[in-house]
Amino acid sequence: MKIEQLDLPKSAIEFLQSQGFEKLYPPQDDSVKSGLLDGKSILVSAPTASGKTLIAMLAMISYLSKNDGKVIYLSPLRALAAEKFSEFKKLEKVSLGGKIKVGISTGDFENIEKNLEKSDVLILTNEKMDSIIRHGVEWVEEIGLVISDEVHLIGDESRGPTLEMILTQLKLLNTKPQLVGLSATITNSDEIADWLNCKLVKNDWRPVPLSEGVCDGGKVTMSDGKTFEVERSLRGTPIDLGVQSVQQGGQSLVFAETRARSKSLATKAADAIFQILKKNELTELEKTSKKILSENEHTELVKTLALLVKKGVAFHHAGLNQKCREIIEAEFRKGTIKLLSSTPTLAAGVNLPARRVVISNINRYNAKVGANRPISILEYKQLCGRAGRPQYDDYGESIIVGNGNAEDLIEYYINGEPEPIVSKITDDKSLRTHILSVIVTHPGIKKEEILEFFLQTLGGLQSRKPTLKFAIDISLRFLSSKYLIIKKGERYAATEFGKKTSMLYIDPLTATYFRDAIENVSKERNHTFGFLHLISNCDEFFPKFSLRQKDYESASLMIENNSSELLEPISEYDCSRSLLALQSWITESSELSLSDNLGIESGDMHRMAENANWLTYCLREISKHVERADLLDELADLRTRIVYGIRRELLDLVRVKGIGRVRARILYKHGIKNLDDLAKIPVNKLAEIDKIGSTIADNIKAELRKVR
């Protein structure tokens, strides 16, 4: 079907054509035939890159051209939400009677921004939507279309239950919104579609045909029976496969099982790729390399990355900070970086296709069992879905590196069916968290009604009623015993503490752990190190790094030096490397020293600081609740110290926009210790100070006037 044949306003057709859309792909065509533009709910199960974003866009345009309600687009990750926001922002150019306003919100769960209700299309992370429902925001009743991306993540242990909860609640809204689920190919998609009351649109078409194979002993056997050789070298099979694809004019994505291996594979590939590059490409890569060095502290990781980028290769994992990751992603998209080795997190995140995907090892470390385990077929299909760049390649290839077991790998992974999606909502943590949120949003609810609600979830569909009832009873007993809920007759209501916990978006177990710890804290002294231990010890804190053999001495020394700030006596065996990193961060350790001494990279430190800031906020709110006003200032200061990575004496200076940890310390060394000192120094004198200059000095003075 051609775009011009769609039942959409003329302005919308012209807009879509201006974006380069002429003809629908088969999954898009099927979606339209299944009633996408007539307000029918559908679940689209189709491979990566088969055009699901356009399906979402068509649903939005059709809905907004006929209705006044709100459109919600749900995304599992912030990075994906930001990517979609820039795509859907273009809809503001379409005139559908009034102007369309597209908004995004992915952050802070406690604050629901006031401007959200003004948007017609809202891009939200699943967690943000859950938080909006918990806050009882009125405009939820105006939602008329819900588009949920990556629906197959319902089976994910950490993120799945939240997505399942919001889809259950949204399908039960009085307004009965149209639901459009977008999913990878899953085995029990018919079960998911039934649960969501959607019509299933299943299509395995891809814009770039994909062939899958296994490489064993230098010989590649593809699923269609075709075989070819790969020239072997000391670099190892994964890189030989990657280099071969680049020699043939493609790009390669090599998936590694660990961060260390992703770095080592990129290093092995560098010289071979360097030989293939053209002069103009080398000039571009030289600029990118310099950019990486100029924008980051020169840790070993950053120096290695910059060196490899010069040669047309890179690695990508969570240890790299956002700046580095964005540069790498942009250069890979442009085609200047030819080979990228990455941990599997990339497959779940941004859209970075390559002609050939190499899976260097099918094992992954599983923290639950403390050993390596083979990946699931579903995860394998997600990885190989990255093969084939729609604009550049006529085909995509995915190759697993085998080890004398090619036939087994072909049979299991390539010819195998992905595992069915199984709900995780009935796990203890999920159930107590979500039962509490249901009681908060429905005060006076009865036990039968709670059971009735959870029977509407996918977990309810997949469990036996007596099993679910038993699990709910256990959670209700826990919530009652910790005084998060109370029972009056047959009905349940949340206590003030229960409401607070649900709004803070933390596990009730963490909330009670915080409450009990705070109630016993002594007055009249600082507790900073004790607070950091409390936060880094709770279940919600991540990433958690355990101590290495060589860290025990540092941990012991840190406890000794900060013993007066502890909430209770601890030993080095109660510490994690994350605690040492947080304490070093707020005492102004550089990224370089964190990397050298603790093996904590900039990306990890950033995520720890972000997470610790949120948990400190929760701790402060619970302190208010238990009437410990004496702790509030210290916790507010601690949040600022975590955000900026500063000692206590710089708190005043960082209140001024444009002054971060580095400038604040330089100013302090020049005798400018607070806002009064900053106000007194003439702007020309301020400009002479290292790392400032005249433009920044003017900005600082302007910002200072706003603060004072």
Secondary structure as UniProt FT lines:
FT   HELIX           3..5
FT   HELIX           10..18
FT   TURN            19..20
FT   HELIX           26..33
FT   TURN            34..35
FT   HELIX           36..38
FT   STRAND          42..45
FT   TURN            48..49
FT   HELIX           52..66
FT   STRAND          70..75
FT   HELIX           78..88
FT   HELIX           89..93
FT   STRAND          102..105
FT   HELIX           114..118
FT   STRAND          121..125
FT   HELIX           126..134
FT   TURN            135..136
FT   HELIX           138..142
FT   STRAND          143..148
FT   HELIX           151..155
FT   TURN            157..159
FT   HELIX           160..171
FT   TURN            174..175
FT   STRAND          178..183
FT   TURN            187..188
FT   HELIX           189..195
FT   TURN            196..197
FT   STRAND          199..202
FT   STRAND          210..216
FT   TURN            217..218
FT   STRAND          219..222
FT   TURN            223..224
FT   STRAND          227..229
FT   TURN            234..235
FT   HELIX           237..247
FT   TURN            248..249
FT   STRAND          252..255
FT   HELIX           259..276
FT   HELIX           279..295
FT   HELIX           300..309
FT   TURN            310..312
FT   STRAND          313..316
FT   TURN            318..319
FT   HELIX           322..334
FT   STRAND          339..342
FT   HELIX           345..348
FT   STRAND          356..359
FT   STRAND          363..366
FT   TURN            367..370
FT   STRAND          371..374
FT   HELIX           377..384
FT   TURN            385..386
FT   TURN            390..392
FT   STRAND          396..401
FT   HELIX           406..409
FT   HELIX           410..414
FT   TURN            425..426
FT   HELIX           428..441
FT   TURN            443..444
FT   STRAND          445..446
FT   HELIX           447..455
FT   HELIX           458..462
FT   HELIX           465..481
FT   TURN            482..483
FT   STRAND          485..488
FT   TURN            489..490
FT   STRAND          491..494
FT   HELIX           496..504
FT   HELIX           508..519
FT   HELIX           528..537
FT   TURN            539..540
FT   HELIX           549..551
FT   HELIX           552..561
FT   HELIX           563..565
FT   HELIX           572..574
FT   HELIX           577..585
FT   TURN            586..588
FT   HELIX           591..598
FT   HELIX           602..625
FT   TURN            626..627
FT   HELIX           629..631
FT   HELIX           632..644
FT   HELIX           648..650
FT   TURN            651..652
FT   HELIX           653..655
FT   TURN            657..658
FT   HELIX           661..669
FT   TURN            670..671
FT   HELIX           675..680
FT   HELIX           683..688
FT   TURN            690..692
FT   HELIX           693..707
//
